[in-house]
Amino acid sequence: MKSTISWLTVTLFLGFMAATSVYAADPKGVEIPGNIPQTGDEVLAKKDAEVLRGKLIKIQDGLYTVETAPGQQVSVRAGASTKFEGNNKGSEGDWIEAVATPDMHLESLKKSTPAYTVEGSILKVEGDLVVVKDDKGKEIRLQTGGGTKLSGSHKVGERIKAEYTPEGQALSIKPAKIQRGPEGG
């Protein structure tokens, strides 16, 4: 009976520890234990966080409006957990790089070189030129070159996410993440 109680005590203790600890993966894929008070949705949101680059247009009451492409704006909300590089919270007119969760909460913000972000479908590929149609139907011409970071294939019809300079020089092109919705997940 004594060994049964010890085994049961250990099992209950381990079960309690597993139920109260949250494990998050760092960028290298290593699990880091922690007591992060988050729901499953919040952990998923952090995992699916994306980088936004653009020009900071407006800051009002913790709401940051960023021009991610000419004529396209996105608003993200800063909170108590938002990390500002060098304690710089940004100024209107700054070019910034921000990490935002799918529910548009700002995880981090730092100054950046001038660059926009576009997500859309490839319409045309001709040599070093890639034409992308964004979700609003606007066509963006991207010039690739030796300094362009490419990942994945880039064929007509594929959905991509690209970062590019105001002059149209592509800095990076990669496959877009599959968007989730009520039907997808």
C-alpha positions in Angstrom: 0.0 0.0 0.0 2.9 2.4 0.8 4.4 2.1 -2.7 0.9 2.7 -4.3 0.5 5.9 -2.3 4.0 7.1 -3.3 3.4 6.3 -6.9 -0.1 8.0 -6.8 1.4 11.1 -5.1 4.1 11.4 -7.7 1.6 10.9 -10.5 -0.8 13.6 -9.1 2.1 16.0 -8.6 3.4 15.6 -12.2 -0.1 15.9 -13.5 -0.6 19.1 -11.5 2.8 20.5 -12.8 1.8 19.7 -16.4 -1.6 21.3 -16.0 -0.2 24.6 -14.6 2.9 25.1 -16.8 2.8 26.5 -20.3 5.5 25.6 -22.7 6.4 28.0 -25.5 8.9 27.4 -28.3 11.7 29.9 -28.9 12.6 30.6 -32.6 15.1 27.7 -32.6 12.3 25.3 -31.6 13.5 24.6 -28.1 10.8 24.3 -25.5 11.0 26.8 -22.7 9.0 26.1 -19.5 7.2 29.0 -17.9 4.2 30.0 -16.0 2.6 32.3 -18.6 -1.0 33.0 -17.8 -2.4 32.6 -21.3 -5.2 30.7 -22.9 -4.7 28.3 -25.8 -5.9 31.1 -28.2 -3.2 33.5 -26.9 -0.5 31.0 -27.3 -1.7 30.3 -30.9 -1.8 34.1 -31.6 1.8 34.5 -30.5 2.9 31.5 -32.6 1.2 33.1 -35.6 2.5 36.6 -35.0 3.7 38.3 -38.2 6.1 41.1 -39.0 4.7 44.3 -40.4 6.9 47.0 -41.9 5.8 50.4 -43.0 5.6 54.1 -42.1 4.0 55.1 -38.8 1.2 57.4 -39.7 -0.6 58.0 -36.4 -0.4 57.2 -32.7 -3.4 57.8 -30.6 -4.4 56.2 -27.3 -2.1 53.2 -27.8 -3.4 52.6 -31.3 -0.7 52.7 -34.0 -1.7 53.2 -37.6 0.9 51.9 -40.0 1.0 52.5 -43.8 2.0 49.0 -44.9 1.9 49.9 -48.6 1.0 53.1 -50.5 -2.6 53.8 -49.7 -3.0 50.8 -47.3 -3.1 51.2 -43.6 -3.3 48.8 -40.7 -3.9 49.6 -37.0 -2.4 47.7 -34.2 -2.9 48.1 -30.4 0.0 48.5 -28.0 -0.4 47.2 -24.5 1.5 46.8 -21.3 3.5 43.8 -22.6 4.5 45.6 -25.9 8.3 45.7 -26.2 9.8 48.9 -27.6 13.4 48.6 -28.8 15.5 51.1 -26.9 12.4 52.3 -25.1 11.5 54.2 -28.3 7.8 54.1 -28.8 8.0 55.6 -32.3 7.0 58.9 -33.7 4.7 59.7 -36.6 6.6 59.6 -39.8 9.1 56.9 -38.6 9.6 53.7 -40.7 9.1 50.8 -38.3 9.1 47.1 -38.1 6.4 45.6 -35.8 5.5 42.2 -34.7 1.7 41.8 -34.5 -0.6 39.0 -33.5 -3.5 37.9 -35.7 -5.8 39.8 -33.4 -3.7 43.0 -34.1 -2.0 43.3 -30.8 1.5 44.8 -30.9 4.1 42.5 -29.5 7.2 44.6 -30.4 8.2 47.7 -32.3 11.5 49.1 -33.6 12.7 51.6 -36.1 13.5 50.2 -39.5 14.8 51.0 -42.9 12.0 52.3 -45.3 10.0 49.2 -46.4 6.5 48.2 -47.0 4.8 44.8 -46.7 2.4 43.2 -49.2 0.6 39.9 -49.2 -1.1 38.7 -52.3 -1.1 36.4 -55.4 1.6 36.5 -58.1 0.2 37.7 -61.4 3.4 37.6 -63.5 7.0 36.7 -63.3 9.4 38.0 -66.0 13.1 37.8 -65.2 13.7 40.0 -62.1 10.2 41.4 -62.1 7.4 40.0 -60.0 3.9 41.5 -60.2 1.7 40.8 -57.1 -2.0 41.5 -56.8 -2.9 42.3 -53.2 -6.2 41.5 -51.4 -7.7 44.8 -52.4 -7.0 44.2 -56.1 -4.0 46.6 -56.4 -1.0 45.5 -58.5 2.5 46.0 -57.1 5.6 45.6 -59.2 8.6 44.2 -57.4 12.1 44.2 -58.7 14.2 41.3 -57.4 18.0 41.2 -57.3 21.0 39.9 -55.5 19.9 41.5 -52.3 16.4 39.9 -52.3 15.9 37.2 -49.8 13.8 34.5 -51.5 12.3 31.4 -49.9 10.0 28.9 -51.6 9.0 28.9 -55.2 7.5 32.0 -56.9 5.1 30.9 -59.6 2.0 32.6 -61.1 -1.0 32.1 -58.8 0.9 31.4 -55.6 0.3 33.5 -52.6 3.3 35.4 -51.2 4.3 37.9 -48.5 6.9 40.4 -49.6 8.8 43.3 -48.1 9.9 46.0 -50.5 11.3 49.5 -50.5 9.2 52.5 -51.5 11.0 52.4 -54.9 9.8 48.8 -55.5 13.0 46.8 -54.8 12.0 43.5 -53.1 13.8 42.9 -49.9 12.2 39.5 -49.2 9.6 37.2 -50.8 8.3 34.2 -49.0 5.1 32.0 -49.2 2.2 33.6 -47.3 0.9 31.8 -44.3 -2.5 30.1 -44.8 -5.1 32.3 -43.4 -7.5 30.7 -40.9 -11.1 31.4 -40.7 -14.3 29.7 -39.7 -14.0 27.1 -42.4 -10.2 26.6 -42.2 -9.6 26.4 -38.7 
